[in-house]
Amino acid sequence: MNHTEYLDFAIELAREAGVNIRAAMVRPKNIEYKGLIDMVTNTDKEVEGRIISKIKEKYPSHKILAEESYTPQTAETNTTGSQYIFDDQPTWVVDPIDGTTNFVHGYIFVCISIALCINKKPIIGVVYNPILDELYTATKGGGAFLNGQSINVSKTTSVTHSVVSTNYGYDRTSEGADFMLGNVKSLLMNNVQSIRSEGSAAVALCLVAAGRTEAFYEFGIHPWDIAAGVLMIEEAGGVMLDPLDGSELHLESKRVLGATPGVADELMRLLKKTPVPNKYAVIFRRDDGSLDNHLWDDLWRIVRNGDIIEATVGPLLSEFDKQRGYKAWQGYHINVIEHYDATKDPFPAHVSMGATVVSTDSISNKEGERQPCRYMINLGQCHRGDECPFLHPKEEELKEIKRRWAEERTKTRKDRVEKGVDKHSHSGGSEASERALIFVRWLVDTFGVEKLSGGSGVLDIAAGKGQIAQFLAEAYGVNSTTVEPKIRHRSKTYARKLREKVKKERESREISRPPTTIHSMFDGHFMTNHGDLLKRSSVMIGMHSDEVTEPIVDAAIAAGVAFAVVPCCVFSSQNRHRRTRNGEEVTNTTTFIEYLSEKTEGVQTASLDFSGKNTVVFCKGKGE
């Protein structure tokens, strides 16, 4: 297919998106914050979704890099060194709304930016401002156009007669402000005619291409912001440079200078008067094979902000890393010389390499001293005590952290399920309080009451407060034994609520004896003392049983009895020996379920209708 056909397709996408954006401009907007001030709206997501769908339908072999669709998970499989997959293959680079802040505030500089890149270079570009109905188009070697009319950059040769544009990004640190304002001051002190800020890099680049301004520069920018605009300027006779050193522009460099040839060199000289802050980095990667997952996790766990360390380093391996605007090395190992004492003063946070804002969320990010301990969050205590590397908050702080943690986990789970990242969770369905009852119904439907009642009955391991066993006993007359190391106290109110739920389930049969509880770890000591119980059990079960999920399966197989477990946490760092049959490391729920399913013949999986991890791994036993 030639460039014209690609261009026509991109124009069609942009104009369709423009209709939606123009209509949404005057409607109330559903706004989410990606950072301190960086926003995304429902219109961004809807427009991008439609564009991606149409590209996939027409060009299924092409790749897509779109602003609202790339995720941190993508970086784990990336080999370019950036936080997105961008290689030499045909790749559509899409910004559904460049100028989202403008869009939210009803400011006219809003556009859709679409480019097709091959070998990381744009071959066609479309930028459409639906508010002004201005359509910029360009093809490699075919010129640049505005609403069908050929455009060229300004012939101005002096900064004194130039209008220069820039955007200020999302860096709100003192260093970032000094850097940005220092460049502005340098231009003003050298008599630049005027400085503008459109709030949209794609629009600003097109204004240069059309000769309306003489230059645009910005630090801290992404490929989707500039891919189409870069081609506009090049085809309109302008130049594109890396403002750090005047070298060839790479779309991934996070810096851009586009200008008319007559002022490019002078601007480079003026911008270089503001020094780039001295930054040095040791980059630890697992996506290039230099570190495996477990070693990377170990290094992440042992070091905290403010620590004094020594590192084993070598030359950079990634071509992208070699293009960074600061000195960097490939990291292989860390030795902590002295931990930072965060009890005196929290370590001051700075913008991370490649980031644009300081993270203020101490729950989901490794900010300040430590992340909160999930044992403290879930159980209110931690068996590792002072040896735990994570934070143990005080009572009042713990309540707030629990609330925020729950909100974050719910949102993350929903996002991962909706994006298809996590296929073993459910973002809707019943509430968490219903999980036990739903699991019991599934057990009865799958194994039958007669099977469950056989021998000594069901053996429920890591049983928590014993809801599953109580439901089995009172609703279906099934005997159960629970194994739980912690002594759980159930209030009268809690017990009454359980009985109310049971009433709806109860069949016309006698209630079995109350469940027997064994307060013990499910370990070798338990196996020795209760070996007969294991063999006489009808089914061994564990729902979200954490570390003992695999031991339950192993014990059931060894005893020759049925089992049903609902895996949750994987604990990959404590179980580095785990491999699936094809040699893959077990690092997530998907590979853990595969690993458990390969332990014996006849293992099956099923899904339960409740929120959270909801895949059951089960085996009915020999001959069933």
N, C-alpha and C positions, 0 to 999 in steps of 0.2 A: 504493500500500500504506500502511495506517495504522501508527501507532507500535506498536500492540499486536503486529502481525505481525512487525515488526522485532525487538521485544523477545523474543517467543517463540523466534525463530530464534537470537538471541544467547544466551538461556538454554540452549537445546539445545547450542550450541557449548561453552559454559562447563562444563556438567555432563559432557559427553563428555571434555573436557580434564581435568576434575577426577578422573575415574576413573584416567587415565594418571598424573597427578601423584601421587595418593595411593599408587598401587602403586610408583611409582619412588622415593618418599620413603625407603623402607627398603632400596633396592638400591644397590650401588656405582654411582658416577656418573662419567661421562666429562666432565672439566672442562677448559675452555679459558679463557685469560685475555685479556680485551679491553683491559686496561690493567694498572696496577700491582697492583690488588686487585679490579677489576671482573671478574666471572666470567660465563660462559655454559656451560650443560650440554647434553648431547645431548637431554635431555627438553625444554628450552626450544625447541630447533630442531624437534624432532619435533612437539610440540604446535602450535607456530606454523604449521608446514607444513600440518598437517591443517586448522587453522582457515582459513588462506588459501585452500586448495583448495576448501573447502565454500563460502566466500564468493564466490569466482570462479564457481563452478558455479551458484549461486543468483542472484547479482547481477553479471553480467559487466560491466556498465557502471559499477559502483561502483569507487572507488579504495580502496587499502588502505595504511595506514601502520602497520607493525609493527616492534617493537624490533629483532629479530634479522635482519630482511630489508633494512633500509635500509643503503646503502653510500655511501662517499664519492663513487663515480661518479655516484650519483643527484644529488648537488649540482650537477654540471656542467650539468644541464638544468633546474635549478630556478630559478624566477623570483620566489620569495617572499622570498629572502634567508636562509632557514634551510637546514639540512643535510638536508632531506627535502622531498618534494613534499606540500604541504598547502594546498589552496585551498578555494574555496567549493563545490566539487562534493561529492556524497555520498561520504564517506570513512569507512571502518571503521578505528578506531584500536585497536590490539591490543597488549597486553603478555601474552605466553603464561604467564610466571611472574613476577609482581611480588614481589620478595623472594627473588631467586635465592640470595643468601648465606644467608638463612634456610633455604631448601630444601636447600642443600648440607649445612648443619649440623644438619638435623632440627628446626629451630625452627618453631613452629606458625603464625607469621604469614606465610602463603604464599597467593597468590591468582591467579586469572585475571581480567584486566580487559579488557572489550570495550565500546566505545562506537561509535555511529554519529553522525557529525557532518555537519551541513549549514551552509554559510556559517561554517565553523570553530567552530560551537557544537554541543555534544552534544544530541541529541534523545532518545536512549535510552542507558541505561548498565546494565551488569551487572558486578558484582564477586563472584566466588565463591571462598570459602575452603574447599577440599575436605577439609582436615584437621579443621576444626571443623564442616563441613557448614553453613556460613552463606552464604546467597545474598542479596545486596543487589541490588535492582532499582529503576530509576527511568525515567520517561518525562517529557518536557517537558510541564509542565502537568498531569501525572497523579499526582504525589506520589512518595514514596520508600518502599520496603518492605524488611523483613528477614524472609526465609522466609515471605512473604505477609502479614506484619503491618505496618501503617503505622508509620513511625518519624518522630520529630521531634528537632530539636536541643535541647540543654539550655536551660533558662530562666535559667541562672546569669548574673548581671550584674556580677560582680567577678572580677578576675584572682586575687585572694586565695583564692577558692573554686574555682579552675579547674585542671583537669589539661590541660596543653599538650603536644602531641607535636611532635617534629621528627626528621629524619634527618640524618646527618652527611655523606652523599655520599662522593665519592672524592677530594676535594681534600686532599692531604697536604702542602701547602706551609705554611710558617710563617704567611704572610699569611692563607691560608684557615682555618687553625686559630684564629688570633686573631679572625677575623671570626665564625666559628661559636660559639666559646666566649664571645666578647664578648656575643653575643645571649643565650646561656644565663645568663651572669652578670647581665645586665640584668634578666632575668625573676626570677631568684632573689633579687636585691637588692630587688626590688619585691614580694616575698612571694607569688609564684605558688605555689599549693598543691603542685604536683608537675610534673615534666617526664618524659615518656616517649619512647622511641624504638622503634617497632615494626619498623623495617627494611623497611617496605613502605608507600609513599605511598598506594596505593589502599586498603589496609586502614586506614591512619590516617585518611584522609578519611571512610571509612565509619563509623569509630568516632565521629567528630564528628557525622555525620548521625544516628546512633542515640542521641545524647545520652550516650554513655559517656565521652567527653572533650569539652572545650570548644573546642579549637582545634588546628590543625596548620599548621605553616609549614615551608618548605624553599627553599633557594637552590640552583640547579644541577639542574634537573629537566626532564623531557621530556613531550611531549603524551601518549604512551602510558602514562606513570606516573599521570596525573591526570584524563584525559578523562572516564572513567566516574564517578570519585569526586567530581568537581566538580558533576556533575548531581545526585548523591545529596544533597550538602549544600544546594544551591539548592532542590531539591524538598522537603527536610526543614525548610525555613525558615531556613537559615543564609545567610551571605554569603561570597562569594569575591572576594578583592582581590589586587592586586599589592602585596606587602609593601614594595616600594621606596618607593612614594608614595601608596598607598591608592587608586589608580585602578582602573578595570575590569580584570579578569583576562583576559589573552590566553593561550591554551594554549601558545603558542610563546615566552612571555616568560622561561622558565627559572626563574621564581619563583612561589611560591604561598602564600597565606594563606587558610585556610578556618576559619570560626569561627561560634559563636553570636552573634547581633547584639549581645547585651549586653556582650560583651568585645572585640569587633573593634576599636573605636576605641582602647581602652586598650592593646591589644596593638600596634597600629600605632605608638602613641606610644613604647612601650618598645623596640620593635625598631629604631625610627629613632634611638635613642640610640647604637647601634653604627654608625658611619659606614661606608658602602660604600667600599672602597678606590678612590681616584681612578684611573680608567682612561680613557685616550684612545685612539682607534683611527682609522687611515686604512684604509679598506676598498677593496681593489682587486678588481673583479669582471669576469668575462668572460661570466657567465650573463645579464646584463641589457643587453648590447650596448655598455657603456661602454668596454670594451677588447676587442680581438680576441684570438684564441688566441696569436698570435705575440708581440704586445706584452706580454701577460700573462706569457708564458714568459720574455721578455727581462727584465722587471722582477724576476721571481723569481730569475733567474740572477745578477743583478748585486749583489743585496743579501744580507747575511748578518747573523746575530745580533750585536748590539753595534755595528753600523755607525752613524755619524752621517750623517743624510741630510736633504735638503730635498725636499718633495713638492709637486706641483701638485694641488690639491684643489678640491672644489666641494660643493654641498649633496648630501645623501644622496638617492638615487633610489628605493631600496626602502622600501616602507611598513614592512616588518619591521625594517629597520635603523633607521628613525626611532623605533622603540619600544624600542631598546636602553637599558639603564640607565646609560649613560655617554656622554660626548661623542664623536661620530664624524663623519667626513667621507668623501665619495666620493673615491677616489684615481685620478689619471690618469697621473702620471709621477713617477719618482724620479731624483734626482741624488745620488750618493754623495759626500759631502764628505770623509769619512775612514773607511777600513776599520778594523775592530777587529782588533788584533793578538792573535790567539788563541794565538800561540806562548808568550806570557807566562802567561796564565791563561785557561782556557775561559770563555766568557761564561756567567754564571749563568742557567740556564733557569727560566722561569716558566710558570705555567699559561696557555695560549692563551685568547683570547676564545672563550667557548662551550665550552671543554674542561673536564674535571674533574680531569685528572692531568697532571703534568709528563712529557713524553715522554723516555724514556731510551734510545731506539733510534737511534743515530747513523747507521744504515745506511739505513733507510727514511724517515727524517724529516730535515728540514733543521735539525739540532740541533748545538750547539757551533759549530765553525768552518765546516766544509764537509762535503758528502757525499763518500764515497770515489769516486775516478775509476774508471769501469767498464773503461777501457783497462788500468789497473793491475791490476784484479781479474782480467780475462780474459787479458791478455797479459803482465803483469808489467812493462810499460813504457808510456809515453805519448808520442806524437809531438809533443804540444804543449808538453811540458817545463814550464818555470816559468810559461808563459802559461796553463796549464790552471787554470780556476777551481775545480776539485775537488781533494780531498785525495789526496796521494800517500803512503800509509802506509809505515812501515818494514817490513823483512822479516818479523819475528815477528808484528807487528800485522796485516800483510797476510794471513798464513795464517789467522788467526782471522776476519778480515773476509770472506775468501773463503768460509770454511765457513758463516758466518752468512748471507752473501749468497745462497749456493746454497740453503740451507734456506728462506729467505724467498721466493725466486723460485719454488721448487717449490710451496710452500704457496699463494702468491698465484695462480700459474697454475692450480693445481687448483681453487681457489675460484672463479676467473673462469670456468673451463670448466663447472664443475658448476652455476653460477648462470646460464649462458647468456650471460654478458657477452662472452666471447671465443669466437667460433665457428671460429677458425682455428688453434686449438691442441688438443693432446691431452694429457690429464692422466695417462693410463696408457700401455699399449702397451710397446714395447721401450725399453731403456735408451739413453742418449745415444750410447754407444759403438757401437751398432748402426745409427745413422742412415745412415751412408754406404752400408752394405750394403743397407739397405732401399731407399734411393734408387736404387741401381744396379739392383736387381731391378725396380723400377718403370720405369726407363729401358728396360731390355730388354723388358719386357712391353708397353710403350707404343710404342716406336719400332722394336724388333726389332734383332737383332745386325747384320743386313745394312745397315740404314740407319745405325746408329751407326758402322759400320766404313767408311762411304763417305768419299771425299776424304781429308783429313788426319786424320780421326777426330774425337773429342769434344774440345771446347775447354772446360776446366774453369777458371773464373775465380774468384779469391779461394779457392784450392784448399786452403789450410791445409797439412797434412802430406801431402796427396795420396792419401788413402785411397780416394776414389771412383775415381781413375784407376788405382790399383793393382788394385782389385777388377775393374774393367772389363777390364784387360789379362790378369790371371792366371785369372780365372774364365770370361771370355767371349771372350778373344782380340781385344778391341777396342783399337785404338790411341788414345792420348789425349795432349793437351798441357795442362799445367797452367800457370796464370798466378798467381804469388804473390810479392808484393814482399819478404816476409821469408824469409830462408834458414832453413829448418826442418831440425833435426837429429833423425833418428829412431834410437833405440837399437836394438840387436840384439834385445832382448826385445820391443820394440814391433813390429819387423818380423816376428818369429816369430809373434806373436799374430795379426797380419793374415793371414799365410800359413795358419795353422790355420783361420781363418774361411773363407778362400778354398777350401780343400780340400772343404768341404761343398757349395760352389757350382759347382765346376769341371765343365765339360762336356767331352766327348771332342773337344777341338780343341786346336790348338797355341796356346801362350802367345804373345801379340804382343810386339813390342819394348817395353822398359820405357818408361814415360811420359816425354816430354820436358818439362822444366821451364824456364820463362822467368821470371826474377826481375825483375819490373817492376810498376809501377802500371798499372792498366787505365785509361789516360787518352789524351788526344790524341796524345801522343808514341808510345804503343804503337800506336794506330790507324795512324799514319803509317808506322812501321817494320814493321808486321806486317799490313798491309792484305790481302795475298794469303792469309795464314793464316786470316783472318776469313772470306774468301769461300769457301775450300776446306773449312772445318769442316763436319762433318755436323750436329752439334748444339752450341749454346753452352749451358753449364749454370752454375748458381751456387746453392749451397745455403747459406743464411744468410750471404749475401755482403755484407750491410750496405750501405755507401754505393754500391757498384757494381751493385746489383741492377737499378736502372733503366737504367744504361748498358749492361748486358748485353743487355737487351731491345731497346734502341734500336739497338745495334750489329748484333744478329741481324736485325732488321727491315731495316736499311739494306743488309746483305750478302745478304739474301734466304735466310737459313738458319733452320732450326728452333731453338727455344730451350726451356729448362725451368729455372725459378728457384723457389726456396722462400724467399719474403720473410720477413724477421725484423724488424730495426729499421727504423723509418720515417724518422728524421732530418728531422722536419717543420720544425724551426726553420732548417735549412740549405737547405730546398727549399720556400720559401714560395709559389712560383709554382704549385705543383701544385694542380689542380682537376679533379674528375670532370666528366663531361659535363653533369651537372645543377648544376654550380657549387659543389659541396661541397668544403671544404678537406680536404686529405689529411693527417689527423692521427693515424690509427691503422692497424692492419693491415687491417681491413676495407675502409676507403676506399683504402688503397694497392693492394690486390689489384684493386679495382674500377678504379682509375686505370690500372694496368698492362694490365688486360684490355681496356681501351678503345683501346689504341694501334694495333691492327690487327685485321683480320678473322680469324676462326678461332681466337681465343684461348680456351682451356679451363682448367678448374681440376680438381684431384683432391686427395685427402687421403692422407697417408702414416701408417702405424701406428707412430708413435714420439712420445715426449713432447716438448713444446715446440711452436713454430710448425711446422705440418706441412702447409700448403696449397701445392701445386705450381701455378704459373701457367705454362702451356706452349702452344706452337703448333707443329704439325708441318710448317708451311711451306705454300707455295702449292700448291693442288690436292689437299691431303691433309686 
